[in-house]
Every structure is written in C-alpha cells, then in structure tokens.
C-alpha cells in the first residue's frame, strides 16, 4: 500500500480546479427558467438543436447554481479551508447576451470564480490564491449575421458522430421547464471518460444542466445545474474578475511581442525554450503519444511550458516550471506517494483521470490526462 504524502494546495488544488470546472462548464453558460411545464413533443435531434439555436435571444441571464464534484477520493481533502472548485459548492451565474459570463462558487474560505470578459478567461481558486488566465474565444462564437440552417446542424452532427455516439433528443422536464436531453459517449479512446449529458430548455434554447460521467458509473462525477433565473442586461463590471490582492497569476499561452513589436503567442519547443531559465523536457513522444504542441506559460514573473501529447480525450498534458523556493505553508492534499526514477512525487487518481507531480533538478513537473495511473506514471518517467 502506498504511503500518503501531503502536497501543497497551491501545487495541486489549482490544477484540479481547472480540470474540474472547465470540464463541467464546457457545455453550459446559461441557466433555467422557473415555473411549471410538461414535456415537449418528441423531435429528431437535428430539429431540436436547430430550434434551440433559433430561439429568441435574451439580453442576459442570472441564476443560482449548484456545482457537484466527485473527482477527489475520500480522505484526500483537508478538513477545512478546501477549494469549492474541488469540493463542490453553490453559487451564482451571470451571462451576457454576447456570451461573456461570470460563475462564482461560494465558500467560507473565499469565493472561486471563472470569468470570460470577452478578451481573457480567468479562473480563480481561493484555496491556492491562484488565478489561471488564458485567451478568450468568446468572440469566435458570436453571431455573425447568418441564421443556422437545418443543413448546417446536420453537417455539425455528422462530424460529431464520427468520434462520438449521440443519443436522440429525449423530451422531459428539468427545473420545471420543458426540456430535451442528449447524451454523448466517445466511440474510441475517450480515456476514462464514459459519457457527457446536456439538457436544454425546449423553448428558450438555453442549457439547464451539464454532467460528466466516468466509465462504468451511473452517477455523474461532475455536474453543473442552475435554477432561480432572472432575465435582463448584465453590467460589464459584473463580468470582470475581482481578484484579491496578492493573487498569484498563471498565464496560459500569454502574448509576447515579435520583432516588429506586434503581440504574438510563443509556440513550439525551440521558441519556448528561448524564454525558459531551465532546460525544457519535451520529447517528441511520451507514453506512446506524439507531441502535438508546446506553449509558453507565465507563472507570476517566471516562465514555464505546457506541452500536449496525443489528441482528443486520450491526450496527456505536461506543465513544467522552475520550482518555487520553500513550501507554500498551506494545509495540503493527502495523496499517495510515488517514485519517478528516484524523485519522490504524488499521484492523484480520480474517476476521470490522473495527475502526477514531482520535482527534479530544480524543475517542477505536473503530468495530467483523462488516463489511468499507469499511463500518467509512464509519461512522467519519460520526462527524465
């Protein structure tokens, strides 16, 4: 039996939070209406999707939400002061008509946030006092004037069905609203992902619930549901992240200036290496997966790298940066201790995937993916 080792919340809580919340919010950015209703008439999936896309637009939505997270094993969490992102919590959601949004999960130890203000996507974890920032793609999803057609929907569903199995649009009621539910499951390598489920309002076309299921499990390991909705415009100030003083900021894919002074993103192993104060470990293949990308990451004023191996749900990501001097001092997660070719690390195995962390030669490594522990461990050992 493996020994338990305590690792700082700063090192692991934030990464768990990013994975958990982004997975849960991948298909939901709006909420449900109140009232009573009966199930809608049955429709083919393509017709139900088209009607949702053509539903009347609203200026904005605010709602109460419940986020459920069953990823972390029992006994690994601190008794108090844990992250609402890792433990689950209730909160609020605000969504503007153009897709910008703010999601807030409340706890005694501070409120977690995930905010898309149209230019940047920010996730703040109060347990580690860390904000993760990435470029926003909200503008890429905005309506450019052409209304979707049934042919557009069918083409999209056909592309999706090449790698996913799709259920029909199942009529029912959710949050006292007529709704349709669709369940999708990966056809091939989905890692440990079993399926995902999305429920949307049959009249308004907005998502009411999103859930993620692990292989072989009937109950969702991640779920985001919303109720108590009101409509109306959302102020820009509400959609801005309010980060506490002293927050550590980790920028994923930060822009830098090229030779002409224009903003650009640093991509590729050779280009990223020029910005690093340590030797980048980015082999062309890891655990049988080919390297697909390397991007620059900023951890405060220090540079790091984020590499991806493989594609789709079976991909593995590697985050590496210069190890911090001294410990964070927080109460930590109690995780199994593993050996990575002489370096002592920790392993967080969840129903959806695995995270391995270790330090070597003054560099901190985090390996994560929707894969079983043996795959993550093999990838970690391939970095030495």
Beta strands, then each sheet from edge to edge (+ up, - down):
strand 1: 4-7
strand 2: 60-69
strand 3: 89-96
strand 4: 101-105
strand 5: 112-116
strand 6: 120-125
strand 7: 130-135
strand 8: 164-166
strand 9: 170-174
strand 10: 177-186
strand 11: 193-201
strand 12: 207-214
strand 13: 222-231
strand 14: 248-252
strand 15: 255-257
strand 16: 263-265
strand 17: 285-286
strand 18: 289-299
strand 19: 302-309
strand 20: 316-322
strand 21: 333-340
strand 22: 343-349
strand 23: 354-360
strand 24: 363-369
sheet 1: 1+ 21- 22+ 23- 24+ 20- 19+ 18- 14+ 7+ 6- 5+ 4- 3+ 2- 13+ 12- 11+ 10- 8+
sheet 2: 1+ 21- 22+ 23- 24+ 20- 19+ 18- 17+
sheet 3: 1+ 21- 22+ 23- 24+ 20- 19+ 18- 14+ 7+ 6- 5+ 4- 3+ 2- 13+ 12- 11+ 10- 9+
sheet 4: 15+ 16-
end
